[in-house]
Amino acid sequence: MRVLLCLALLLAVSDSSASTGNDAVPKLKLNGWFPCERSKAPSVIVKLPAAVPAKPGAAFECAEVDVPLCHESVCQSAKTINVFVKRVATDAVRDPLAKRQAMWMLQGGPGLSSHAMEGHMLEFNKTFGGAVDLYTVDHRGTGRSNFLECQAAQAYTPGSHGGVGIALDEVANCVKDILFQIDNHTEAFSVTSAAKDVEYLVKTLNRGNSDVFVYGASYGSYWTERIMHLAPKEVKGYILDGVVDEGSPTFTTWNQNKAFPAARFAKLCEKDSFCSSKLATEIKQYGSVTAAWRAVYDTVDNAKPGANACADVVRQRFQGDAKPSFGLRNFLGEKVTKVGERLVLPAVIHRFHACRVEDVRFLSAYLAREKRATETTMGPSRVFNPVEEQSTFLGMLIRASEMWTVPSPTWADEEKAFGDGLLSTYMTYTYSMYCMLRGNFSDPACAHLVATNPGLNFAQLKSTPFVYTPDRFWRKYAVIPAPASVLVFNGGLDFQTAREWGESEFAHLTGGQKLLVEFENGHHCTGLSATTASDTTKCGHRITASFVRGGGRVDRLRSLEMAAMATQGRRGNARLPPEVNRVLYVRNLPFKVSAEEMYDIFGKYGAIRQIRLGTANDTRGTAFVVYEDIYDAKNAVDHLSGFNVCGRYLIVLYYQASRAHAKKDVARQQQELAELKEKYGVE
């Protein structure tokens, strides 16, 4: 972990014309606060023993706040909209004379609601001991904050031919519907408008707080950077995590940006003694992990059917893609974004090149675990949930208006970037929606759209543009407002907002104190997550807590404490867990539990190779569960230990062969000794 402490020599300069003014704040119209719980139900419900009482009261409080559709200096309209706000409910005893502090947590996207922030808010509440007020808000146009949908056009209904997703031929009418609702003011849903929402909420809801902090994750960092331009005097600190660089905020370089962490990932494997030993044959043959990786893609595309069993598995799995290697690139490109999943990738390379019978079986199971992650419309069989789903029109409005390269890359440029990458992401739907919202189908970026949709007559398609003109803050770096400071988190293995973006943003920030914290193995939004599969330190949370409790004074962060946290949080290069970790030993099962019931319970966490129930007198109530994937096994251990099955609370452990064999050896020796005593009549 690298920590850079910069005390700027320049005086902070803020754009006073950007603010709505600290004295003239509209009167607050709030519907709330109401007791409420998490937005999303837990995937596994564990019944607590009767002796463990449920915690009284709700975890959160929720409200709606009335805000202008058009903030001052953005547009003109008398309409108002509601934005949804949520805060942690706390009954912590506080010193009435102590400073009150608050932290706002802003979600990424663009297009996502705030529901993913709720778990982090509860975690921070424990870290702060209830001493800091924690808030989040649904970005306008998402979730419960005036979600941009087309009820009159009915494009989101399950019965529409695109299902609850948006088909391309539904876009034009949906745009007309939304424009009618918002008085044709697309700029009312810009990044700046969302930033002004937070500015207003801070001024009205946090009047009693001496220090307010804003934590922006992923696109939320870009949103937070825009708030810095507005410079509300109540905010004493900004935390940027999974950083979008203000100088180049574009989605068109998504696959080019992934090349940087992909190269670092391959090098980490070569430097790690365990990983490099497992790929020693491949490294010797091809010269590097990267070259061995590319050889997998070349073989998949060029091997004749029947000549390579592993290539046949991949070809069958991705037969609908332009090239089998493209499907595999996209599949692995999604897997690498998860800390646990990324450790399997070197094993995929090794098993593909070895291609023994067991390797073919492994690859078949691994690739069949779930439908490949790609950008598509959603099926018609369910009801659309605006809280958990992406707000397509809000997200693409912001992308097409100010998070796109100008002039736009061609579709040929995007295809080349995808094919050049080790770990790529299909951008077909993103480019298609960009073209539909821009309405210029002759744009070279739209060549694929016309070619792959022969049923649409683009010459006659009347598509109303759904974009806005970027404002004066676009592609300008914020000046840190006095007396605020900035904390930046960066992950070396962030495949969504590459480390280079965070370093560029940090380098260009001027005007005040700033601190850069980098985790070599950190992934996306590393300040909120574990850096490796075995990291339980919550290092990022602790650093943020020190920053907030210290009033945003980065010079007060104790260097010794930071060094200690860095040592605990990094833990060296992550290693592949042993294969035996796929095998779980389960105790305290009901004697009458069936294999089918076991599959129902444990199958929720991944593909299962085998379940063996104990049937002997001394093994009844136990079972072995063998998963195809070591990380599915870990997920089962985490969620099912203590799970209530017919009044019995499961004990779920990793199977340790050495201990089991030792117990068997002792039992066998005791049996042999008993037989000898009986044979010779020894008491």
N, C-alpha and C positions, 0 to 999 in steps of 0.2 A: 504494500500500500504506500502510495506517495502522497505526502501532505505538503502543499505549498501555501504559505501564508504571505499575503501581499497587502501591505498597508499603502494605499494609493497616496501619491504626493499631490495629486490634483484635487482642487475643491470640487465638490459635487455640483453638477449643473443639471437642473431638471427643466423640462418643457412645461412651464406654468400654464400655458394655454391649453395643454392637454387635459388638465384636470377639470372636473365639474365645479371645483371650488370647495374649500373646506368649510365655509360659513353658510353657503346656500345649499343645504341638503333638503330634498323633498321630504315631506312628512311620511313616516313609515306606516304602511298598511300591511299588517301581518295577520295571517290566518293560522293561529297556533299559539303556543307550542303544545303538541299532543304527544302522549307517550306512544312509542312505536318500537318495532323490532327490526331485525335485519331484513333487507329487501328480498333476499333469496333464501329459501328453505335449505337447511343442511342436507347433504346427500345421504348421510347416515344418521339416524336418530338412535341414540343410545339411552336406554331406560336406566335411570339411576336407582340404586337400592333405596328401599323405603326409608332407611336411616339417613339418607342424604337429602335434605330438603332443597327444593328448587329455590333459586335466588328470587326474592320478591322484586316487583317493579320491572319496567321495560328498560332495555339497554340504551335506547335512543329517545330523542324528542324530535318531532318533525313539524314543519311549517311551510306555508306558501307565502311568498312576499310579492306584492304588486310592484312592478317596475315598468318604466316607459318602454314601449316598443322601440321608439327612437330616442336614444340618449342625446343630450345636448352636443352639438357639433358633428353628429353622425347623420341624422336625417330629421324630417319633420312629420310628425303624426300625433294625433291626440289619443291613439290607442294605447292600452297597457296590456301586459302579459304577466302571468304568474311564473316565478321561478321557485323550484323546490329546494328547501334547505333542511339539512339534518345535522344534529349535534349529539354528542355523547351525553347521556344523562349521568350526572355524578352527584353523590351525596357526601363527597369528601369534606371533612371539616377544614375550613380555611381561616387563616388569620385575616380579620377584616381590615387590618392596616397594611397587609402585604400587597404588593403589586399584582394585579390580575393580568394573566397572559392568555392569549388565544392563538390557535394555529388552524388555518384553513388548508384543506387538502383537495387538490384539483386533479381530476382524472384525465387520462389521455384520450386518444382517438385520432383525429376529431370525429365525433359522432357517438361517443359512449356516455352513458349516464354515470352517476357517482357510486353505483352499488358496490363496485370492486374496492372502493376506499374504506368501506365500513369495517372490515376486519383489521385493517391497519390502524384505524382510529381507536378501536378497542385495545389493540396492542400498545399503542402510544399512551392510552389512558392508564394502563398498568405501569408503563415506564415512568410516566410523570406522577404517578400516585394520585391521580385525580386533580392535580394542582393547575392544570392547563385546560382551558376550554377548547374543545376540538369540534370543528365544523367541516362540512362539505356541502357542495351545491351541484345540482344537475346543470350542466352547460345549457344555455338557452338553445332550444331546438332539439333537445334530447330528452329521453326519459320522461320525467314528470314536469319538465320546464318547457311547456308549449312545443311538444314534439312536432316536428315538421312532417305531417302526414296528409294524405289526400282523401278525406272521408267522402267528399262529394264524388270524386273519381273512383273510389272504392278499390284502389290498387292493392291495398294491404289485406284485403279479405281473403280467407282461405279458398273461397269459391272462384276467385279471379284466376285466369289461365296461368298467371305467374305464381300462383300461391301467395303466401304471405311475404314473399320477396317481390322485388320490382323487376318485371320483364322490360326489355328495352322499348318495346312498342307501347308500354304504359307510361313512359317517362314524360312525354309531351303533355298529356292531359293532367298528369299529377303536378307538373310544374305550374300549369295554368291555375289549378286548384289552390296550390300553396301561395302563389302570387296574389290571388284574390284575398286570401286570409291576412296577408301581411302588408296590404296596401302597396304592393309592388316594391317594397323596400328590402331587397336582398341584403343591403348593407346593415340592416338591423340585426342580422345574424352573423356578423363578422367577428373576428377575433377581438377587435377593439370593443365591440358592443358587449361581448361576454366579459371582457376585462373591466368595463365600466359597471357591470352588474356587481362584480366582487368589490370594486371600490365603494359602491353605494352600500352594499351589505356590511362592509367593515365599518363605515362611518355611522351606520344606524344601529347595528346589532352589537357592536363592540365598543360602545361609548365608554363603558366602565373599565375597559381594559387599557392598561398602560402600554403594553407591548403586544403587537399583533404580528404573526409570522404567516407566510404563504408558502406552502409546499406544493410544487408542480411536478407531476410525474409524466414522462413521455411527452405527448402533445401538451399535457398540462404544464410542462416547462415553458413551452412557447407562449401559452396563455399567461403564465406568470411573468415572463419577460415583458409582455405587453402591459401588464399592471405596473411594472417598474417604470415604464415610460410615463404612466399617469401619475406616479409618485405620490400616492396617498400618505399623508404625514403620520397616520396611525401605524403604518407598517414599519417594523424595526428590522425585519430580516426576511430574506427570500431563500428558499431551498430549491435547487434545480436538480432533478434526478432523471436519468434517461434523456439527455439534453438534446433539444432541437436547436441548431445553430441559426441565429437570426439572419446571418449573412447569406445562407444558402438553404432556406427552409423548403425543400422540395421532395416530393415523393417519386419523382422520375428517376432519381439516382438510387433507388432502394436496393437494387441488385448490385450496383457498383459498390455501394457502401458496405454490403455484406462481405465483400472480398477481403476487407481488412481484418475483421475478427476471424474469418475462415482461415486466413494465413496464420494468425496467432494460435488458433486452436490446433492446427497441424504441427506447428513448432513446439507447442506445449507437450504434445504426445511424444515428439522426438526427444525432448529433454527429460521426460519422465521415465525412470528406469523400468517401471512395470509396463507401461504402455508401449515403449519402444522395444522391449523384449518380446512382447506378443506380436509385434509387427516387424520383427528382425528380418524375416525372410523377404517380406515385401519391400522394406527399405533397402536391403541389399540388392534386390533385383531391379528396382525402379529408381533408386537414388534418394528418395524422400517420401514422406507420407503423402504430400500433395500429389506427386507423380503417380503413386500407387492408387490414390483416390481417383484421379482422372482416368487411369487405366480401367477402372471399374466401369465408368461411363462409356468409354470407347468399346469395351467388350460387349456391353449390353446392346449397343446400337449395331455392332458389326458382326457378332457371332451368328452363324447360320442356325436356324431352328434345329434342335437336337444335338448340336455340337457342344453346348455348355449348359448343364442343367440349371445352374444358378442364373445365367442370363435368361433362360426360358422362364424361370419363376418371375423375374422382374418384368419381362416382356408381357407375360400373361396378366400381371397385376396392373400394368399401365398401358394396355393395348389401345385405349382411347386417346392417348396423347400423341402429339406430332412425332415425338421420338420417345422410346422407353426411358432413355436417360433423362429426358425433361421431366417425366413423371417422378422419377427417383430423386432428381435434384429438388423438386418442389416438396416431396414427402420429407426428405431429410432436412430441408431448409426450415420446415415447420418444427421438426423434432428437436433441432439444435437450440431452439429458443428456451427450452426447459432444462433446468439444471440437472435433473435426474436423467432425462432422455439423452442428453448430449454425450454421456459417457458410453452409450451403446454404439455410437458411430464408428469408433475404431474397430470394434468387434465385427461390425457389418463389413468393413473393408477386408479384414482378415478372413472371415468366413467365406466371402465371395471368392477371394483368390484361392483359398484351400478347396472349397467346393466338394467336400466329402458328403456322404449320405446325411450325416447329422447336421452339416452346414446347410444343405438344401432344406432340411426340415426346419431349422432355425429361421432362415430367410422367409420361408413360406408363412410361418406363424407370425413373424415380426411385421411383414408387409400386410398381412391380412387382419391385423388387430383392429383397424378402424378404416373408415373411408378416408381416402387421401384428402389432405387439406388443400382446397383450392377455392377460388372465388367463384361462386355460383349463386343463383337465386335459390331461395329456400322453398322446400316442398309445400304442397297445399294441405297437408294433413294436420296442421296444428294452428292454433291462434297466435297471432303476433304479440310478443311481449315487449313493449317499448322500453321497459326498464332494463331488461337483459340484452336486448338486441341493439345492433348498430342503427343509428339514425342516418340512413343512406343519404338523404338530401342535405342534411346539415353537414355531414362529413365531406361529401363531394363538393358542396358549395364552397367550403373553405379551401379544399384541395385545388379546385379548378380556378379559384380567384387569386389566392396568394401563396399556395404551397405547390407551385408547379414551375418548372424551368421555362424561361422566356428567352428566345422562341422555343417552342416545345420540341423535344426530340421526336424523331420519326418512329414509326412502329418497327422499322428495320433496326434502328438503334437499340430499342428495347429488347428485341429478339436476340441481338448479338450479346447484350449485357447478360441476359438470362443464360445463354449457352456458354458464356465464358466463365460463369460462376461455379464454384464447388457446391454452394448451398444457395439456391435461388428461390424466388417467390413468383408465382404467376401473377401478372399485373393486367391480364386481359380485361377483367371487369372494370378495373379502375380506369384504364384508358378508354374503354367503351363509354363509361358514364361521363368522363371528361368531355368526350366528343358530343354526347347527347346534350349536356348542359351548355356547352359552348355554341352548339348549333352550326358549326362549320365542318361539314363532312368532307370537304376537299382538303382539309388539313392533313399533311403527311402522317400525323400521329394517328389518323383515323382509317388508314388503309385497310387494316384488319377488320374493322367494323363493317365496312361495305362488303368486303370479300366473304366474310363468314355469316352474313345475314341476308341471303338473297331474297328472302321473303319480305324484306322491308324496302319500300320505294323511297330512297333517300332524296330523290329529286323532288318528290311531292310532299315529303314529310315536313310539316310546319312545326318546327321546334322553337319555342320561345327561349332565348338565352336565360340561364339561371346562374348568374355570376354577379360579382360586384367589383368596383374599381378599388384596388388596394389604396390604403390611406397613407399619410405622411410617415407612419412608423415602419412601413414595409421595408425589409432588408436593411434596417438601421439598428445598430447595436444600442441597447439601453445604457444610460449612465446611471450608476448606482446612486439612488437618491440619498442625500444626507438626512439623518445620520445612520441610515440603514446599512446592512452588510449582506453578503451573498455566500451561501454554502453550496458547492457543486459536487455531486456524486457522479463518478464515471466507472464503467465496467469494461474491462479489456475484452470480454467475450459477449458484449452486447450486440446482438445481430439485428436490432431494430433501430436503435439510434447509436451509431458507431462511436467509439471513444473519440475519434477525430473531431466529431461535431462538438462534443463537450469541451475538448481542449481549445478549439477555435473560439467558442463562445466565451470561455473563461479568459482567454488571452485578450479579447476585445472589450471586456467589461472594464470600465474606468469609473473613477469618482469616489470610491470608498473601499472599505475592507472587503476582502474576498478570500475564500478558502477552497482549495481543490482537494478532494479525497478520491483516490483511484484504487480500485481493487483489481488486481491482475486477472483474477478468474471470475470477476463479477459479471453477471448477465444484465438483462434489461431491468432498469430501475433497481440497481443494486443497493441503494440506500434503504429499500423496503424489503429486501429478500436475502436469502442465504447465498453466500458466494460459491459454495460447493454443496454436494448432496449431504455431506456430513457436518456442515456448519450449523451449529445451534446457538451461536453467540449473540445474534441480533445486533451485530456491530453497528450497522447503519442507524438503527433506532437509538442506540446509546449515544452516538455522535450527534445526531439531531437533537436529542434531549439535552446534551451539554450545551449545544449552540443556543437553543431556546432558553433554557434556564439561566444561561449566562447573559441574557439580554441581547444576543446577537453579536456580542463582542468576540470576534474570532481570536483576538490576542489573549483572551481569558481561557481559551481551551488549553488545558494543561498538556504540554507536549509528552510528558511521561504517560499520562492516561491514554492519549491518542496512540502512542507507540504500543502500549499493552493491548489495546483493542485491535490494532492492526495485526499484531502477532496472532491473536486468537481468531480473528476473522478470516485470515488468509489460509492458514493450515496447509500451505504448500500446494502442489499440483494435485488435483483430484485423481484418484486411482479407480480403476474398474473393480467393483466388489467381486469377491470370488463367486464362481458359478453356483456353489452350494447355497448361496443366499436366495435362490429361487425356491428353496424347500422350506416349508413352514411346519412346525410341530404344534398341534393344537390340543389343549387339555381342557378338562371340565365340560365336555360336551354331554348333552342328554344321551342316555344309553340308546334311546330309540330313534335318534336322528338318522335320516336316510341320506344316501349319496346325492339324491336329487336335491334335497334341502341344503346340503353342503354346497352344491354348485350354485344354488340360488343365493346363498349368503356370500360366498367367496368369489363367485364369478362376476360380481359387480365391479371388481377392481382390475380385471384383465383376463386374458386367455389362460385357461388352466390346462395343463398337460395331464395331470393325474390326481385323483383323490383316493387315499386308502384309509378306510375306517378300521380301527382296532376291534377285533371280534373275540379275542381270548379274554379269559377272566381278568388277567392283569393289564390288558390294554383297552378294555371297553371304556368309552368316554374320551378316547384320544383319536387323532387322525394325522396323517401327513397330507399336506396340500402342496402340489408342485406347480408353480407358475411357469409360463413360457418366458416371462420377462422379470428380471431382478427388481425392477422398479415398481411393477405391479405388486410384487410380493411385499416390498417395503410399504406401499400404500395400504395394503391389507393389514399389516402389523400395526401401522399407525392408527387405523380406524376401527379395527375389530377387537383389539385388546380391551377387555371389559364389556364387550357387547353382550346384551341380554338375549339368551336363547332359551325360551321356556323356563325362565327363572334361574338359569345358570349363567354365570358371567365368564365368558371365554378367556382363556389364557393362551395367547398367540405368541410363539417364540420362533426364532430362526433355529432350524435343525443343526445341531453341532455333532457331526459324526464321531469326532474323537471322544467326546464325553459319552455318547451312546455306546460306542464300542467298549469303553472302559467299564461301563456298568454291566455290559454283557459278559465281559471277561470275569468280573468279580462273581457274577451269578453262576457262570460255568464252573469256576473254581470251587465255589461253595457246593455245587451239585456233585462234582467229582469227589470232593472231600467226604460228603455224606455217603456216597456210594462205597468208598473205601472203608469208612467206619462200619457200615452195615456188613460188608464182605468179610471183614476180619473181626467183627464183634467188638469193636472199640466203642466205649461210651464217651 
